[in-house]
Amino acid sequence: MAFVENFREAQRAKGPATIMAIATTNSENIIFQKDYLDFYFRVTKSKYKTGLKEKLKRICENSAIRKRHFYHTEEILKANPKICTYNAPSLDASQDMVVPGLLGLNPNINRFVIYQQGCYAGGTCLHLANDLSKNNANARVLVVCAEITTMFFHGPSEIHLDILVGQTIFGEGAAAVIVGASPDAMIEWPLFELAWTGQSLIPNSEARVVGHLREMELTYYLSKNLPMWIGKNIGNCMVDAFSSIGISNWNSLFYVVYPGGPTVLDRIQESLGLEEGKLKVTRTCAK
């Protein structure tokens, strides 16, 4: 037992995990929000659904979004019409767009595939990378996150209005970071230290955001009260994250928040009493 303990102790890092590099990218295919209404009802062949078109128009106008990046082009959607039809079996067509092995990593590298995480994929991956780095001093963890909306692109439906909200606010992008502890000062210059990672489940919130993977791809339901729930509970999450390091002045921090829409950001700013401009980076990204 002593041998195992000594071996494990030697493996552990002496300091915190750090973020050593960051990179982001977006698809070159851009659709401006002012054009999305006509694009969406054209590719889904739903121009006759005038009532839903008016609803989507109002959502677009209130979204505070100027443009979005997408992998799927009009040509791709036309070549895969089932993707554009509500409740049509289109899962196979969407999966065909995934190209494995792009990084050309060696077969003996330890890899973890995390998928269908939704809005908290980045946080989940950093949580895992933090633990891996602190328990393996010489490890360098490459975290790659890609968000692609093809899996939940659907035609409009009168019985599933949540679809319209998702079609209006979600976009696509990818990011990568390198996480590691005990950096080599000669060649590595960390950008940030990971002081804390964690997650919180809000009681009785199971029905606020729901996703189901079915033959018609990923279906989702978004509660109209979601911004209120986030606003009411974000304070407790902040206390959990920062009380151990003695921070309670929320305006002393900088913020990179997953942009779940302008109303969500408004409730976060209001609940935490943040000064104007504290969420500027997120609001700019969301545009």
C-alpha positions, -999 to +999 in steps of 0.1 A: +000+000+000+028+024+008+043+019-026+010+027-043+005+058-022+041+070-030+035+063-067+002+083-067+017+111-047+045+115-073+019+116-101+000+145-085+007+181-095+020+204-068+000+234-080-034+243-096-043+233-132-038+261-156-051+271-191-021+273-213-036+281-246-070+291-261-082+290-297-116+296-312-131+294-347-164+298-365-177+285-398-173+309-427-210+304-435-228+334-420-265+342-420-275+377-408-305+377-384-324+401-407-323+374-434-329+344-413-367+346-413-369+342-451-341+317-451-357+294-425-392+293-440-377+289-475-355+259-468-382+242-447-408+249-474-431+264-448-439+298-463-476+291-460-473+289-421-478+327-418-488+326-381-455+309-372-436+332-395-449+362-375-439+346-342-404+339-355-402+375-368-409+389-333-384+365-317-357+376-342-364+412-336-360+408-298-330+385-299-303+413-300-284+391-325-269+405-357-254+374-373-248+337-367-224+312-381-236+278-394-219+247-408-251+238-427-256+257-459-288+260-479-273+235-504-267+209-476-302+213-463-317+209-497-297+177-502-310+164-469-347+174-469-356+153-439-335+176-417-359+204-427-391+185-419-405+184-384-407+149-370-390+133-400-364+106-392-331+125-400-306+113-374-285+093-399-283+123-423-270+145-395-244+120-382-229+117-417-217+153-414-193+144-386-157+137-399-137+117-373-099+117-369-093+152-381-066+158-355-046+127-364-038+119-327-018+088-319-039+057-310-023+054-276-034+088-264-061+087-237-093+102-251-127+110-235-157+116-258-183+139-242-214+146-262-250+158-260-241+182-232-259+212-246-251+246-232-228+234-204-204+213-226-175+237-221-178+238-184-181+200-182-150+195-202-130+220-181-142+202-150-128+169-163-096+185-176-090+202-142-092+168-124-070+151-150-043+177-148-041+179-110-038+141-107-013+137-136+014+163-132+030+160-166-003+156-185-014+182-211-051+179-218-064+192-251-100+201-248-119+205-280-156+217-280-177+220-311-213+232-311-232+223-343-269+230-346-276+205-374-286+179-348-316+201-338-325+219-370-362+213-375-390+227-396-416+248-378-444+231-359-476+246-344-475+220-316-438+226-307-432+264-305-399+259-286-383+250-319-387+286-331-368+300-301-339+276-307-338+283-344-335+320-336-308+322-309-284+292-314-254+294-336-223+273-343-186+275-333-157+256-319-130+262-293-100+245-279-079+249-248-048+232-234-050+225-197-021+214-175-005+218-141+031+222-130+041+243-161+076+242-174+087+279-170+111+276-199+085+269-225+050+273-211+033+305-201-001+298-186-029+324-192-052+315-163-053+293-132-084+271-126-093+280-090-125+260-089-148+239-111-181+224-102-218+222-111-251+230-094-285+214-100-314+238-093-341+219-073-373+213-093-358+225-125-360+192-144-386+205-169-370+239-175-347+227-203-353+193-218-336+175-247-345+141-261-325+123-288-349+107-312-351+096-348-360+131-358-327+142-341-325+162-309-358+177-298-358+203-270-382+222-248-373+256-233-393+270-204-403+307-208-395+310-171-358+299-176-343+334-173-362+339-140-349+306-126-314+314-135-316+348-120-330+335-087-303+309-083-271+324-099-262+341-065-260+307-047-239+293-075-215+322-072-212+318-034-204+281-039-177+289-064-159+319-047-165+317-009-135+293-005-111+319-020-126+349-002-144+367-030-178+382-025-177+414-045-191+402-078-181+434-096-144+427-089-146+397-113-145+395-151-172+374-168-174+350-197-210+337-196-226+313-220-250+336-238-284+320-234-302+350-248-304+387-238-331+381-212-309+355-194-280+380-193-303+407-180-315+385-151-279+376-142-268+412-143-298+422-122-295+394-096-258+399-090-260+437-091-234+439-118-222+472-132-230+482-168-204+466-191-196+436-169-212+413-194-201+433-224-178+405-237-207+380-236-232+404-251-208+413-279-202+376-287-239+369-287-244+394-315 
